[in-house]
Amino acid sequence: MTSDHTKYARYTFRGRTGYVIAPDNPSVTQKPITVGHTDLVTPWSDPGVHLHQHSEEYYLLLQGELRILVAGALVSLKPKEILLVRPQVPHAIVGGEGPIEHIGIRAPAYRDKQPVGDIPQEIPPMINERERELRRDWGYRIPLGASSNQNCWLIGAGTARFQSSHLILAFLNFPTPKAASAGIGTRHRLHLHQRSWEYYAVLKGTRTFQIDNKVVKIDAGEVLEVPPQVCHTLYGRQPPYEGFTLRVPIDLHDKVECSAPSIEVQK
C-alpha cells in the first residue's frame, strides 16, 4: 500500500490472495469496508455455512466459475457477475471451475461472521440458469455484461437498479477513447464527500485523478481510496477501461464542490 498521509491510499490487488483492505485497520479511521482478492486459485469449498449479522457480502467474479449455496439454493457465478448476499442469510462457497480470480467486498467492515452449520452432503440442483440476472429476498446475481448494468449507479439507493443498505457501486466499461472521455471536464468537478469514503478499482486501463494539488494515476490491479473531506476529481481514463467505483456509507446528499490549486494534467 502507498499513501499520502490522510489524503489517499493506493492498494494493489493483482498477484495477491487475501485481504486488500482488512477489517479493523489500525490507520487513522477504521475502514467502512473490507476488500479481499483471490489470484487465480484452485476452486475451494468453505468449511461450513455462515452468515453475517449486519453486513452485506459481495462476490465479484473475474475469472472461473464459483458455486455458492445461498439460503438453501445453489447459485453459479460466472465471469463479470456480482452476487450480493444480504445480512442474516446463510451461505457458503461449495466449489467451482478454476482458476478463480474474484474480489470479495463486505460492508460495513464488521467482524460479524457467524457459523450456522455444516454444508449439506447432498447439494441441491442449480437454480435459474437461463436468466443470469436473479433477484431474490436474499440478494441478487447481476451480470455486468448487460449494457443496462454499466456506467451507472448499479447498486445503492434512490434510482440504483439494485438496492443496498450500505454502499453505492457502479461498474464502468469504456472500450474506446471517445467513450472514455465522455463527460470529463464538465460533469467531473473538484468535490469532496462530507462523511463517505470513495474507492476506485481499475481492472483494465488507467484512471487519473487530482487529489488536492497532486496528480494520482491508478493502473490496472490497483484501488484508490479517498477518505471524507478530501478534495478530488477525475481527470481522465485510458481505454480500453474497466473498473468499478464504490462509495460507503450511503449518503446521497454529502457531495459538495471544493477548490484546490490548478495543475496541469496530461490526459
C-alpha positions in Angstrom: 0.0 0.0 0.0 1.1 3.6 -0.8 -0.5 6.7 0.6 -0.2 10.4 1.2 -0.9 10.6 4.9 -4.7 11.0 5.3 -5.3 12.3 1.7 -5.5 9.0 -0.1 -4.3 5.4 -0.1 -3.5 3.1 -3.1 -3.7 -0.6 -2.7 -2.6 -3.4 -5.1 -4.7 -6.5 -5.6 -3.2 -8.2 -8.6 -0.8 -11.0 -7.7 -2.3 -11.1 -4.2 -4.6 -13.6 -2.4 -6.0 -12.4 0.9 -7.2 -9.1 2.3 -6.6 -6.0 0.3 -8.3 -3.7 2.7 -8.6 -5.5 6.1 -11.1 -5.2 8.9 -10.2 -3.2 11.9 -7.4 -1.4 10.1 -5.2 0.4 12.6 -5.0 3.6 10.4 -6.5 6.9 11.2 -10.1 5.7 10.9 -11.4 2.2 10.7 -12.3 1.4 7.1 -16.0 1.2 6.2 -15.5 -1.9 4.0 -13.2 -4.9 3.7 -11.9 -6.0 0.3 -10.3 -9.3 -0.5 -8.9 -10.9 -3.6 -8.1 -14.3 -4.9 -5.3 -14.5 -7.5 -6.1 -17.4 -9.9 -6.6 -20.1 -7.2 -8.0 -23.6 -7.3 -11.7 -23.8 -6.6 -12.5 -24.4 -2.9 -15.3 -25.2 -0.5 -15.9 -23.3 2.7 -15.6 -25.3 5.9 -19.3 -24.7 6.7 -22.3 -22.5 6.2 -22.1 -19.0 7.7 -23.9 -15.7 7.8 -23.1 -12.1 8.6 -25.2 -10.5 11.3 -25.1 -6.9 10.0 -23.0 -6.7 6.8 -23.7 -7.3 3.1 -21.3 -9.6 1.3 -20.4 -9.2 -2.4 -18.7 -11.6 -4.7 -17.4 -10.0 -8.0 -16.0 -12.8 -10.2 -13.4 -12.0 -12.8 -12.3 -15.5 -13.9 -13.5 -19.0 -13.5 -16.8 -20.1 -12.0 -18.0 -20.2 -8.4 -20.8 -22.3 -7.0 -22.4 -20.7 -3.9 -25.1 -22.2 -1.6 -27.4 -19.3 -0.5 -30.4 -19.8 1.7 -30.5 -23.5 0.7 -30.4 -22.7 -3.1 -27.4 -23.3 -5.3 -26.3 -20.4 -7.5 -23.5 -20.3 -10.1 -21.4 -17.2 -10.6 -19.6 -16.6 -13.9 -17.0 -14.1 -15.1 -18.1 -10.4 -14.8 -21.0 -11.2 -12.5 -21.7 -9.9 -9.0 -23.5 -11.8 -6.3 -24.9 -9.8 -3.3 -25.9 -11.7 -0.1 -27.8 -9.8 2.4 -27.2 -9.9 6.2 -28.6 -12.8 8.2 -28.7 -15.1 5.1 -26.8 -18.4 5.4 -24.4 -19.1 2.5 -21.2 -20.9 1.6 -18.9 -21.5 -1.4 -19.2 -25.1 -2.4 -16.8 -25.4 -5.4 -16.5 -24.2 -9.0 -14.3 -24.3 -12.0 -10.9 -22.7 -12.0 -8.6 -21.0 -11.9 -10.6 -18.5 -9.8 -10.0 -14.7 -9.6 -12.6 -12.8 -7.6 -12.9 -9.7 -5.5 -14.9 -10.0 -2.2 -16.4 -7.0 -0.6 -18.1 -6.7 2.8 -19.9 -3.6 4.0 -19.8 -2.4 6.7 -16.5 -3.9 7.8 -17.7 -5.7 10.9 -16.2 -8.9 12.2 -19.7 -10.4 12.3 -19.3 -13.8 10.6 -21.3 -16.4 12.4 -21.1 -20.2 11.6 -24.6 -21.7 11.3 -23.9 -25.4 10.3 -22.3 -27.9 8.1 -22.5 -27.9 4.3 -25.2 -30.5 3.4 -23.9 -33.8 1.9 -26.5 -33.5 -0.9 -26.2 -30.2 -2.7 -29.4 -29.1 -4.4 -29.6 -28.6 -8.2 -28.6 -25.3 -9.8 -31.4 -22.7 -10.0 -32.4 -20.3 -12.7 -29.6 -20.8 -15.2 -31.5 -19.5 -18.2 -31.6 -15.9 -16.8 -28.3 -14.7 -15.4 -30.0 -11.7 -13.6 -31.5 -13.1 -10.5 -33.4 -11.2 -7.7 -34.5 -12.9 -4.5 -35.2 -11.8 -1.0 -31.7 -13.0 0.0 -30.0 -10.8 -2.6 -29.1 -10.5 -6.3 -27.0 -12.0 -9.0 -26.1 -9.3 -11.5 -24.5 -9.9 -15.0 -22.2 -6.9 -15.7 -22.1 -7.7 -19.4 -25.6 -6.3 -19.8 -25.3 -2.7 -21.2 -28.0 -1.6 -18.7 -25.8 -2.6 -15.8 -22.8 -0.5 -16.9 -21.7 3.2 -16.5 -24.5 4.0 -13.9 -25.1 3.7 -10.2 -26.0 0.0 -10.3 -26.2 -0.9 -6.6 -27.2 1.5 -3.9 -30.2 3.8 -3.1 -32.5 6.1 -4.9 -32.6 5.3 -8.7 -30.0 2.5 -8.5 -31.2 -0.7 -10.2 -30.4 -2.9 -7.2 -30.9 -1.6 -3.7 -28.4 -1.8 -0.9 -28.3 -0.6 2.7 -24.6 0.0 2.9 -22.8 1.0 -0.3 -23.2 2.5 -3.8 -21.5 0.7 -6.7 -21.0 1.4 -10.4 -19.4 -0.9 -12.9 -17.6 1.2 -15.7 -16.8 -0.1 -19.2 -15.3 2.4 -21.7 -13.8 0.5 -24.6 -12.9 3.4 -26.9 -11.2 6.8 -26.5 -14.5 8.6 -27.2 -16.4 6.7 -24.6 -13.5 7.0 -22.1 -13.6 10.8 -22.4 -17.3 11.2 -22.1 -18.3 13.9 -19.5 -14.8 14.5 -18.2 -14.2 18.2 -17.7 -17.9 19.1 -17.4 -19.5 16.6 -15.1 -16.4 15.8 -13.0 -15.6 18.9 -10.9 -13.5 19.1 -7.8 -15.6 17.8 -4.9 -15.5 16.1 -1.5 -17.8 14.0 0.5 -18.5 15.1 4.0 -18.7 11.6 5.6 -18.5 8.9 2.9 -15.4 7.2 1.5 -14.8 6.6 -2.2 -13.0 3.6 -3.7 -11.9 3.4 -7.4 -10.8 0.0 -8.6 -9.2 -0.4 -12.0 -9.4 -3.7 -13.9 -8.2 -2.5 -17.3 -6.5 0.7 -18.5 -5.8 3.6 -16.1 -7.6 6.5 -14.3 -6.0 9.8 -13.5 -7.2 12.0 -10.6 -6.4 15.3 -9.0 -6.3 15.0 -5.2 -5.8 18.4 -3.7 -2.9 19.7 -5.7 -1.5 16.3 -6.7 -1.9 14.1 -9.8 -2.5 10.5 -8.9 -2.6 7.8 -11.6 -4.2 4.4 -10.9 -3.3 1.4 -13.0 -5.0 -1.9 -13.6 -4.8 -4.0 -10.5 -5.0 -1.1 -8.1 -7.6 0.5 -5.8 -7.6 4.2 -4.9 -9.1 5.1 -1.5 -10.3 8.7 -0.9 -11.4 9.5 2.6 -14.1 12.0 3.6 -13.2 15.7 3.4 -10.6 15.3 0.7 -10.9 17.4 -2.4 -10.6 15.4 -5.6 -11.8 14.8 -9.2 -11.4 12.5 -12.1 -9.2 13.9 -14.9 -9.1 11.0 -17.4 -9.3 7.4 -18.4 -7.0 5.4 -20.7 -9.0 2.9 -22.7 -9.9 0.2 -23.0 -11.1 0.9 -19.5 -12.9 -1.3 -17.0 -13.3 -0.8 -13.3 -15.7 -0.1 -10.5 -16.4 2.7 -8.1 -17.7 2.3 -4.5 -19.0 4.9 -2.1 -19.6 4.0 1.6 -21.7 4.6 3.6 -24.7 5.6 1.6 -25.3 9.3 1.8 -26.9 10.9 -1.3 -26.5 14.4 -0.1 -23.0 14.8 1.2 -21.2 15.7 -2.0 -20.1 19.4 -2.1 -17.8 21.3 -4.5 -14.4 22.4 -3.3 -11.3 24.2 -4.6 -7.7 23.3 -5.0 -4.7 24.9 -6.8 -4.8 24.5 -10.6 -2.5 21.9 -12.0 -1.6 20.7 -15.5 -2.6 17.1 -16.1 -1.7 15.1 -19.2 -4.9 13.2 -20.0 
